[in-house]
Amino acid sequence: MNFLFACGGTAGHINPALAIASELRQRFPDAKILFVGAGRELEKKLIPRAGFHLVNIKMSGLRRGFSPDDLLYNMRTLRNLTTAGIKAETLMERFKPDAVIGTGGYICYPVLRRAAQLGIPTVVHESNAVPGLTTKMLSATVDRVLISFPGLEDVYRRPERVVFTGTPVRAGCFSSQTDAELNVRREKPLIVSFWGSLGAEHMNEKISEFIMLNIEADLFDHIHAGGKSGSAEVIKQRLRQRGAPDELPPGIEIRDYIENMHLVIDKADVVICRAGGSTIAEITMMGKPAILIPSPYVTNNQQVENAGQVVKSGGAIMLHDKDCTGRSLFEIVASLLEDKDRLSAMAEAQKALGRPGAAGGIADIILSLCN
């Protein structure tokens, strides 16, 4: 069988596609799997590293402004859309996919629309509680819309085509690592915090205050990822300006990135993070109590809506970006760590919301459409 995936732009779009592709490859070792991206750096890094072939078709998004630059940019996007559709059709005529799967990013629209026109089974997966523009535009065209949170079927134009599956996560999320390998002290709770692959400078300023308060109180171990090259050293400089010692105390670690993120989260007692769809899928599946600080820079308040779904389940606390300070965050963490019963209840709520079998369920839907 041949499966074509369209995704791109962010890890939140790429990782679910990789999880589904890995499930299909496990079931059909001889299947041909091809990814189509828009040429972004993250696509070129993550997809080949996972062992899948990638081709790129030039595609850009839409700007919501009305300035001359915005209008010119959108005219180029419309031109790219036409060209991308033609290239996608040529690619599909050559590759002959049994199904085409989209997981977000603007490249999904021309690829899945043209596949549907050609009569090829199509599915699109939406990781967020609020559908992105691409999913909205495709929702009446594709055979199935797969969603990550229950009870949101009526948000879409054709509710009868919508299926709640959850968001598939990377296979590595099911593995674990020893405390010694992570260099953490298990006599104290472990807090893990991160803001995403691009980081957030003003959030790293707030986390500096948070870390300093914990250096003084020594309540917990803490691993933080600043999110971009050099961010760890900037945070350490801010800590020194606040009076921290040059050598951080045992149990406090600041990194640019956490390469083995799922292994670190596996050991966490509380996770502090943004509220992207893939991030929430991983922490719910792993049953980790969370403090979610939605990014205010994402369109349609997607992360606020995502966080709201988890808060409603009882698995997380939401702290809005504008209300977050190092001290307010520290006080919430300290309060949680004092209430073991609440932490346990939050962990159970997260597990109940998580969908560890999402990739398998999605594979079943894809295969049912191929028959």
N, C-alpha and C positions, 0 to 999 in steps of 0.2 A: 504494500500500500504506500501511497505518497501523501504526505501531509505538508501543507504550506502554512507558515506562521507569519503574521504581519504584526510588528510591534516596534516601539522605539521611543527614544527620548530620555526616559527615566528608568531606574531600576524597578520602580513600581509597575511599569509596563512589561519590562523584559523578564524579570524573575518568574512571574506566573506563567509566562509562555514557556520558559525553560523547564518549569516543573511539569507542565502538561506534556511537553515534547519528550521529557525523560520517561514519563509513564508510558507513552506510546512506544518509545524505543524499547522499553523493557518488555512490553507485550509482543512487539513485532520487531525482533532484532534486525531483520532484513529490510525494514521499511526505509524509504527515502524521506528525509525530513529537511526542508529548506526554509530558512528565515529570510524575510524581506524587511529591511530597515531603510531609514532615510539618511544614513551616512553619519549619524552622531557618534561621538567618541565612545560613549558607554556601550552602544550596540557593538561597535567594533572590538571592544575589550571583552565583554561578558559572553557574547554568543559563541565566538570561536573557542574561547577558553572552556566552554561547556561541551565542546566537541561537535558543534553543528555548523553547517555551511551557511554563509551569509552573503546575500547580494543586496545592493543598495539602489534605491530609486529616489531621485531627488523629489522632495516634498517639503512644503513649509506650512505653517499654521495661519490662522487669521488673527488680525489685530482688531481690537474692539474700539479703537479711537477713530477720529475723523480728520486728523491732520493730513496735510498733503503727503507726508512720509508714510502714514498708515494706509492711505488709499493706494499709493503706489505699491507698497508692500503687498496689499491684498490682491491687486491686479496681477502681480507676479505669482501669487499663490494660485489664483484661478488658472493661470497659464500652466503652472506646474501640475495642477490637478488633471488637466486634460492630457498632458504628456505622460503623467504617472499612470493614468488609466490605460493608455495605449501600451506602455511598457509592461504593465502588469498582465494584460491580456496576452501579449507575446510570450511572456515568461510562463504563464499557465498553459498555453498551447504546447510549449516545449516540455514542461515538467509534468503535466497532466495530474494535478492533485485530486485525490479522492475527497478531500475536505480542506477548507481554508479557515483558519482560526485567527482571530484578532484579539489582542489584549490591551489595546490603547496606543495612543500616539497618532498623529495625523496621517501617517502612511497607511493606517488601517482602512481609511475611508475609500480611497480609489481602488485598493486591492480587493476588499470584500464586496464593494459595490459591483465591480466588474465580474467577480466570481459568481455572485448571485445572478447577474444577467446571463452568464454562461450556463446556469443551471447546476453549478457545483454547490454541494452542501456547505453552509457557512454558519459559524457561531462567533459571537463577540462576547468577551468577558469584561465586566466592569468591576474594578476593585473598590471603588468609592461608593458611599451612600448616595451621593448626588452624581448622576451620570455626566460624563464629560461630553463636549460638543460632538466628538466623533461617534460615541455610542448613541447619542440622541439621533444623529442623522442616519445611523444604520439600523435603528431599532425596528423600523417597519419593513426593512429590506431583508435582513438576515433570517435564517431559519430559527435560531435560538439566541436569546440574550441571557447570559449567565450572570447572576448577581451575587454579591458578597454578604449581604445582610438580609434577613428574612422580613417579609411584610412590605416590601417596596415594589411589588409587581405593578401596582397601578400608576407608578411614576412614569411608566413607559407607554408608548402609543399602542402597542399590541400586547397587552398583559398575558394573553394566552400563550405567547411564545417565550415568556420569561420564566426562568428556572433558578431557584435559590440553590447555589452549590457551595458558597464560601469561596475564599481565595486560596488557590494552591500555593504551597510553600516549597522551598528548596529541600531536597532530600536530606541535606546536612542537618536540618533542624531536629532530626530524630536521634542524633548522636549526642554524646556527652564527653566531658573532659574532667580530669581530676583536679582537685583544689591546688595541688602542688604545681601542676602544669600551668595553671592560671596565676599562680603566685598570690593567692588570697588567703587570709586568715579566717578560719571558720568559727573562731570563737566570737566573731562579730558578724552582723548581717552585711550583705553585699548589695550596694546600690550601683546600677549601671545606667549611664546617661549618654545620649547622643542626639544629634540634631539632623542627621542625614548626610548624604555624600558631599553636599556643598557647604554644610555647616551653617552657622548663623552668628555673625560677629557679635551682635548685641546680646544674643543668648549666652555666648561664651563669656561675656562680661558679667552677666548675672550668675553664671555657674562659678565664676571665680569667687564671688562673695559666698556662695553656698559651700564651696570647698573650704574656704577660710574658716567659716563657722564650724565646720566639722573637724578641722585641724585643732581648733580650740576645745571642742567638746569631746572628740574622739568617740563618737557614737557608732560609727559603721565604717566598713571598708567601701571604697568607691573607685570605680573605673569609668573614666569619661573619655569620649572621643570628640575632639574639636571639629573634625569634619573636613579639613583641608590641610595641605602641606604647610607646616610651620605653625599651625594653630596651637599645638601643644606647648611650644616654647613661648608663644605670646601669653597664654594662660599662666604659665609658670612665672613669667615676668610680672604679670599683674598681681599674682600671689605674693611675690617678694616685695612689691610696692605696698602691699597690705600688712607686711610684717612676717610673712611665712619664712621658714628657714630655706636655705638654698637646696638642701636635700629634703625631698618630701617625706613625711612620716611613713612608716610601714602601712601597707594596706590602701594607700592612695596612689593611684596611677593615672596619668594623663597621656593620651596618645593622640596622634593625628587621626588615625583610623583604627577601627577594630576589625582586623581581617577575618578573624574567626568569630564573628558576631554571634552566631547561634550557640556556639560553645560557651561564650561568656554569659549570654542571657540565660542559658540553662542553669547557671549557678546563682543568678540574681534573686534577691528577695523582693526587690522593687525595681521597676524599670521606669526611667524618666525619658520621654521622647516626644517627637512630633506625632501626628496622627494620620500618616499616609496609609493607604489601603493595605499594602504589602506588609508594612511594619505591624499594623494591628493584627493581620492574619497570623503572623509569627508569634506575637506575644500571647494571643488568645489560645492558639494551638498548644503553646508551651505552658499555659496556665499561670502567667506571671502578673501579679498585681501591678498596676501602672498609674503613673501620673502623666496625663496626656496634655501637652501644651501645643494646640493646633497652630500651624503656620498661618499668619494673617495674610500671606502673600499668594495664596492659592485661590484660583477663580472659584466663584460660586460658593465660597465658604465650605468647600468639600471636606477639609480636615475637621472643621467644627462639627459637621454632620456626622462624620465617621466617629469622632470621639463621643458624640452624643449617643450613638448606638451602644457603645461599650459601657458608658456611664449608666445608661438605662438598664443594662444587664446586671449592674452591680460590680463589675470587674475593674473599674478605673475611677479616678478622680480627674476632672478636667479643670485646668487652670489656664485662663486666657492669657495670651502673650502680654497684653497691656497691663495685666494685674500681677504678672510674675516678677518677683524680686528674689534675690538669693535668700533673703530671710524668710519670705513667705513660703518658698519652696522647702527650706530647711525645717520650718515648723510643721509643715504637712508630713514630711518624711518622719520626723521625730514622733509625731502623734501616731502615725501608722505603725511604727516599730514597737510602740508601747502597747498596741492593741492586737495581740496575736490572733484572737478570734476573728477580728475584722479582716486581717490579712489572709487568713485561711478561707474565709467566705469569699473574698475577692478572687482568690486563686481558683476556687471551684466555679465561680461565675465565669471567669475567663475560659476555663476548660469547656464549660457548657456552650459557650459561644463559638469556640474554635471548631474547625472542620478538618481534622487530620486526613480524612479520606477525600478531600476536594479534588485532587488531581485524578484519582481513580474514577470518581463520579463524572467528571467532565469527559474523560476518555470514553466512558460508557455512552454518554450522550452523542459524542462525535461519531462513534462507531454505529450507533443506531440510525443516524442520518445517512450513513454510507450504504446501508442495506437496502 
